[in-house]
């Protein structure tokens, strides 16, 4: 009798859980995508002011909705539910770090910072390549 009860219980649990397995796997995949890398960065021989100027020119081609900080180290642009952050940081007299972060599926309001839940590495890489190409050409 105990054995039949246990078998019945396991059978019911199996059918109950098997329907939820695809849902749990799908939610896990979405969670893994949301915390995957969204930033591209590199270190180059250039002045921070030059890297910032180039970054600003590229970002103005990408969007008209652009914010910049007073220290001229950070840019934030928004276009079609995508947001790109560009950071430039002078490391020493000769080198600068350029970091581009991309997120997507957010609100269009540029003043709302944390509304972009998913990474957009493809757009970040595209903007990053456009920024560093003139720096590479200048060195040749």
Backbone as JSON, one array per atom type, in Angstrom:
{
  "sequence": "XXXXXXXXXXXXXXXXXXXXXXXXXXXXXXXXXXXXXXXXXXXXXXXXXXXXXXXXXXXXXXXXXXXXXXXXXXXXXXXXXXXXXXXXXXXXXXXXXXXXXXXXXXXXXXXXXXXXXXXXXXXXXXXXXXXXXXXXXXXX",
  "N": [[0.82, -1.2, 0.0], [1.92, 1.26, 0.85], [3.88, 1.49, -1.02], [2.45, 1.81, -3.44], [1.25, 4.26, -2.94], [3.47, 5.95, -2.73], [4.47, 5.68, -5.33], [2.34, 6.74, -6.8], [2.38, 9.36, -5.83], [4.93, 10.23, -6.72], [4.49, 10.02, -9.47], [2.48, 11.92, -9.93], [3.86, 14.23, -9.07], [5.93, 14.2, -10.95], [4.58, 14.74, -13.39], [3.58, 17.24, -12.75], [5.89, 18.8, -12.3], [7.24, 18.46, -14.71], [5.92, 19.99, -16.59], [6.62, 22.53, -15.81], [9.3, 22.68, -16.2], [10.33, 23.63, -18.77], [9.6, 26.3, -18.49], [11.09, 27.11, -16.24], [13.69, 26.73, -17.23], [13.68, 28.57, -19.32], [13.37, 31.01, -17.9], [15.76, 30.96, -16.49], [17.6, 31.21, -18.57], [17.01, 33.77, -19.5], [17.71, 35.25, -17.25], [20.46, 34.72, -17.18], [21.25, 35.99, -19.52], [20.71, 38.61, -18.93], [22.68, 39.3, -17.13], [25.0, 39.08, -18.5], [28.12, 40.11, -20.08], [28.29, 43.56, -21.02], [29.97, 45.47, -21.88], [32.64, 46.98, -23.66], [36.09, 47.49, -23.78], [39.22, 49.25, -24.08], [42.74, 50.05, -24.14], [44.59, 52.78, -25.23], [47.1, 54.66, -27.02], [46.76, 57.87, -26.61], [45.49, 61.17, -25.99], [43.24, 62.04, -23.37], [41.41, 64.09, -23.88], [41.35, 64.15, -26.68], [40.35, 61.57, -27.24], [37.86, 61.82, -26.04], [36.7, 63.85, -27.62], [36.58, 62.59, -30.15], [34.89, 60.47, -29.45], [32.57, 61.88, -28.79], [31.9, 63.02, -31.3], [31.33, 60.68, -32.78], [29.21, 59.65, -31.28], [27.34, 61.69, -31.66], [26.72, 61.27, -34.32], [25.36, 58.91, -34.04], [23.2, 59.42, -32.34], [20.9, 62.08, -31.42], [20.24, 62.68, -28.94], [22.01, 63.34, -26.49], [23.98, 63.27, -23.6], [26.52, 64.81, -21.61], [29.17, 64.84, -19.19], [30.49, 67.38, -16.95], [33.24, 67.19, -16.58], [34.08, 66.16, -18.91], [34.4, 63.35, -19.44], [32.54, 61.37, -19.67], [29.89, 60.13, -21.68], [26.45, 59.87, -22.56], [24.17, 58.32, -24.56], [21.02, 57.9, -26.26], [18.93, 55.87, -28.28], [16.29, 54.53, -30.09], [15.24, 52.74, -28.01], [17.65, 51.93, -26.95], [20.62, 52.33, -25.07], [23.75, 53.92, -24.81], [26.77, 54.16, -23.1], [29.72, 56.01, -22.89], [32.92, 56.02, -21.69], [35.83, 57.82, -20.95], [39.11, 57.71, -19.84], [42.02, 59.08, -18.6], [45.0, 57.41, -18.22], [47.79, 57.61, -17.93], [50.42, 59.86, -19.0], [50.48, 59.18, -21.7], [48.53, 57.27, -22.33], [45.1, 56.24, -22.69], [42.04, 55.0, -21.39], [39.31, 53.61, -22.98], [35.96, 53.0, -22.66], [33.02, 51.37, -23.55], [29.65, 50.95, -23.02], [26.71, 49.08, -23.51], [23.18, 48.93, -23.43], [19.78, 47.71, -23.68], [16.25, 47.88, -24.6], [14.83, 49.77, -23.03], [13.3, 52.68, -21.49], [12.54, 55.66, -23.34], [13.26, 58.04, -22.19], [15.91, 60.07, -21.5], [16.76, 60.97, -19.06], [16.23, 59.05, -17.19], [18.04, 56.72, -15.69], [18.45, 53.92, -14.93], [16.86, 52.1, -16.52], [17.28, 50.2, -18.43], [17.31, 47.02, -19.03], [18.62, 44.84, -20.37], [21.68, 43.57, -21.79], [23.5, 45.03, -24.55], [25.66, 44.19, -26.4], [26.41, 44.14, -29.06], [25.78, 46.66, -30.25], [27.38, 48.22, -28.58], [29.95, 47.29, -29.29], [30.02, 48.09, -31.97], [29.92, 50.94, -31.8], [32.25, 51.31, -30.28], [34.27, 50.39, -32.06], [34.03, 52.34, -34.06], [34.92, 54.55, -32.65], [37.61, 53.95, -31.93], [38.87, 53.54, -34.38], [39.72, 56.0, -35.75], [41.78, 56.69, -33.96], [43.62, 54.62, -34.28], [44.29, 55.0, -36.98], [45.54, 57.48, -36.87], [47.93, 56.92, -35.6], [49.45, 55.6, -37.49]],
  "CA": [[0.0, 0.0, 0.0], [2.83, 2.4, 0.9], [4.6, 1.55, -2.29], [1.54, 2.37, -4.43], [1.06, 5.67, -2.6], [4.69, 6.65, -3.12], [4.52, 5.68, -6.79], [1.32, 7.7, -7.24], [2.87, 10.69, -5.48], [6.02, 10.55, -7.65], [3.92, 10.18, -10.8], [1.81, 13.23, -9.96], [4.91, 15.25, -9.0], [6.65, 14.2, -12.22], [3.78, 15.46, -14.38], [3.47, 18.63, -12.31], [7.17, 19.47, -12.49], [7.69, 18.4, -16.11], [5.32, 21.12, -17.29], [7.28, 23.76, -15.4], [10.73, 22.65, -16.52], [10.67, 24.58, -19.82], [9.46, 27.65, -17.95], [12.25, 27.37, -15.39], [14.87, 26.85, -18.09], [13.55, 29.85, -20.03], [13.67, 32.09, -16.96], [17.2, 30.92, -16.21], [18.33, 31.75, -19.74], [16.81, 35.22, -19.5], [18.53, 35.79, -16.16], [21.86, 34.65, -17.6], [21.47, 37.0, -20.56], [20.64, 39.93, -18.32], [23.89, 39.61, -16.39], [26.17, 38.83, -19.33], [28.88, 41.35, -20.29], [27.7, 44.57, -21.89], [30.96, 46.53, -21.98], [33.85, 46.77, -24.44], [37.05, 48.52, -23.41], [40.57, 49.1, -24.57], [43.69, 51.08, -23.73], [45.22, 53.27, -26.45], [47.98, 55.82, -26.9], [46.06, 59.08, -27.02], [45.1, 62.05, -24.88], [41.85, 61.87, -22.98], [40.61, 65.11, -24.56], [41.18, 63.71, -28.06], [39.45, 60.41, -27.22], [36.52, 62.32, -25.73], [36.21, 64.58, -28.8], [36.22, 61.58, -31.16], [33.71, 59.76, -28.93], [31.41, 62.78, -28.9], [31.55, 63.1, -32.72], [30.7, 59.4, -33.16], [27.91, 59.55, -30.6], [26.42, 62.64, -32.3], [26.26, 60.62, -35.54], [24.48, 57.81, -33.65], [22.0, 59.95, -31.69], [20.86, 63.51, -31.12], [19.88, 62.73, -27.52], [23.31, 63.07, -25.9], [24.37, 63.95, -22.37], [27.93, 64.7, -21.28], [29.46, 65.39, -17.88], [31.28, 68.6, -16.97], [34.66, 66.85, -16.65], [34.3, 65.62, -20.25], [34.89, 61.97, -19.37], [31.43, 60.42, -19.85], [28.8, 60.46, -22.6], [25.31, 58.96, -22.52], [23.29, 58.54, -25.7], [19.87, 57.01, -26.32], [18.31, 55.79, -29.58], [15.48, 53.34, -30.34], [15.22, 51.88, -26.82], [19.01, 51.5, -26.65], [21.43, 53.37, -24.43], [25.19, 53.7, -24.86], [27.62, 54.97, -22.24], [31.12, 56.03, -23.3], [33.77, 56.56, -20.63], [37.23, 57.99, -21.31], [39.88, 57.93, -18.62], [43.47, 59.21, -18.83], [45.72, 56.53, -17.31], [49.06, 58.3, -17.7], [50.62, 60.92, -20.0], [50.37, 58.7, -23.07], [47.48, 56.28, -22.58], [43.73, 56.5, -22.27], [41.13, 53.85, -21.43], [38.01, 53.9, -23.57], [35.02, 51.95, -22.27], [31.69, 51.58, -24.13], [28.67, 50.04, -22.43], [25.44, 49.12, -24.24], [22.0, 48.27, -22.84], [18.63, 47.89, -24.57], [14.86, 47.68, -24.19], [14.51, 50.68, -21.93], [12.43, 53.81, -21.8], [13.2, 56.65, -24.18], [13.63, 59.21, -21.4], [17.35, 60.06, -21.26], [17.02, 61.3, -17.66], [16.03, 57.87, -16.37], [19.3, 56.0, -15.9], [18.46, 52.46, -14.72], [15.68, 51.49, -17.12], [17.7, 49.39, -19.56], [17.63, 45.78, -18.32], [19.35, 43.8, -21.09], [22.91, 44.02, -22.45], [23.51, 45.2, -26.01], [27.08, 44.17, -26.71], [26.6, 44.37, -30.49], [25.82, 48.1, -30.46], [28.56, 48.72, -27.88], [31.12, 46.98, -30.12], [29.94, 48.92, -33.16], [30.32, 52.3, -31.41], [33.64, 51.23, -29.86], [35.1, 50.3, -33.27], [34.02, 53.64, -34.73], [35.71, 55.48, -31.85], [39.05, 53.64, -31.93], [39.42, 53.54, -35.73], [40.54, 57.2, -36.0], [42.99, 56.65, -33.11], [44.56, 53.71, -34.95], [44.75, 55.63, -38.22], [46.42, 58.59, -36.52], [49.23, 56.38, -35.19], [50.17, 55.01, -38.63]],
  "C": [[0.87, 1.26, 0.0], [3.52, 2.61, -0.43], [3.73, 2.17, -3.38], [1.32, 3.86, -4.17], [2.27, 6.49, -3.02], [4.79, 6.76, -4.64], [3.53, 6.69, -7.36], [1.79, 9.13, -6.99], [3.98, 11.13, -6.45], [5.49, 10.78, -9.06], [3.25, 11.55, -10.93], [2.85, 14.35, -9.93], [5.68, 15.34, -10.32], [5.88, 15.0, -13.27], [3.65, 16.94, -14.02], [4.76, 19.39, -12.62], [7.59, 19.49, -13.95], [7.08, 19.53, -16.94], [6.02, 22.42, -16.97], [8.75, 23.81, -15.81], [11.08, 23.62, -17.66], [10.57, 26.04, -19.34], [10.66, 28.01, -17.09], [13.52, 27.54, -16.21], [14.83, 28.18, -18.83], [13.86, 31.03, -19.13], [15.14, 32.12, -16.61], [18.01, 31.49, -17.35], [18.2, 33.26, -19.79], [17.66, 35.86, -18.41], [20.0, 35.77, -16.52], [22.19, 35.69, -18.64], [21.51, 38.39, -19.94], [21.91, 40.29, -17.56], [25.15, 39.33, -17.19], [26.88, 40.16, -19.6], [28.2, 42.28, -21.3], [28.69, 45.68, -22.2], [32.17, 46.08, -22.8], [34.82, 47.87, -24.01], [38.42, 48.2, -23.98], [41.43, 50.26, -24.1], [44.5, 51.47, -24.97], [46.14, 54.44, -26.13], [47.27, 57.02, -27.48], [45.83, 59.93, -25.78], [43.61, 61.86, -24.61], [40.96, 62.86, -23.72], [40.34, 64.72, -26.02], [40.2, 62.54, -28.15], [38.02, 60.85, -26.93], [35.91, 63.03, -26.94], [35.76, 63.61, -29.89], [34.95, 60.84, -30.72], [32.45, 60.6, -29.09], [30.96, 62.9, -30.36], [30.83, 61.85, -33.18], [29.32, 59.28, -32.54], [26.89, 60.52, -31.21], [25.93, 62.11, -33.65], [25.22, 59.55, -35.21], [23.16, 58.32, -33.08], [22.06, 61.46, -31.58], [20.54, 63.74, -29.65], [21.13, 62.37, -26.71], [23.53, 63.92, -24.65], [25.87, 63.79, -22.15], [28.16, 65.33, -19.91], [30.39, 66.6, -18.02], [32.78, 68.33, -17.1], [35.05, 66.31, -18.02], [34.98, 64.25, -20.21], [33.8, 60.95, -19.68], [30.38, 61.0, -20.79], [27.7, 59.43, -22.44], [24.41, 59.31, -23.7], [22.19, 57.5, -25.75], [19.28, 57.06, -27.73], [17.55, 54.48, -29.69], [15.54, 52.33, -29.2], [16.58, 51.25, -26.52], [19.73, 52.66, -25.98], [22.88, 52.95, -24.47], [25.86, 54.68, -23.91], [29.03, 54.89, -22.78], [31.9, 56.72, -22.19], [35.19, 56.68, -21.18], [37.99, 58.37, -20.05], [41.37, 57.97, -18.95], [44.19, 58.37, -17.79], [47.09, 57.09, -16.95], [49.22, 59.33, -18.82], [50.33, 60.47, -21.42], [49.13, 57.84, -23.35], [46.13, 56.69, -22.0], [42.95, 55.19, -22.34], [39.8, 54.33, -21.99], [37.1, 52.72, -23.27], [33.65, 52.32, -22.84], [30.77, 50.5, -23.6], [27.36, 50.2, -23.19], [24.36, 48.34, -23.52], [20.82, 48.56, -23.76], [17.31, 47.58, -23.87], [14.5, 48.51, -22.97], [13.54, 51.74, -22.39], [13.22, 54.85, -22.6], [13.67, 57.88, -23.42], [15.1, 59.15, -21.01], [17.67, 60.35, -19.78], [16.81, 60.13, -16.72], [17.16, 56.91, -16.65], [19.12, 54.48, -15.9], [17.23, 51.77, -15.31], [16.02, 50.6, -18.3], [18.19, 48.04, -19.04], [18.55, 44.79, -19.05], [20.6, 44.35, -21.77], [22.75, 44.12, -23.96], [24.96, 45.31, -26.46], [27.34, 44.48, -28.18], [26.69, 45.87, -30.79], [27.04, 48.71, -29.78], [29.82, 48.47, -28.7], [31.16, 47.85, -31.37], [30.42, 50.35, -32.87], [31.8, 52.32, -31.03], [34.58, 51.2, -31.07], [35.16, 51.63, -33.99], [34.86, 54.66, -33.97], [37.2, 55.21, -32.0], [39.67, 53.62, -33.33], [40.23, 54.8, -36.03], [41.82, 57.24, -35.15], [44.03, 55.76, -33.73], [45.14, 54.34, -36.21], [45.75, 56.74, -37.94], [47.82, 58.09, -36.18], [50.05, 55.83, -36.34], [50.96, 56.02, -39.39]]
}
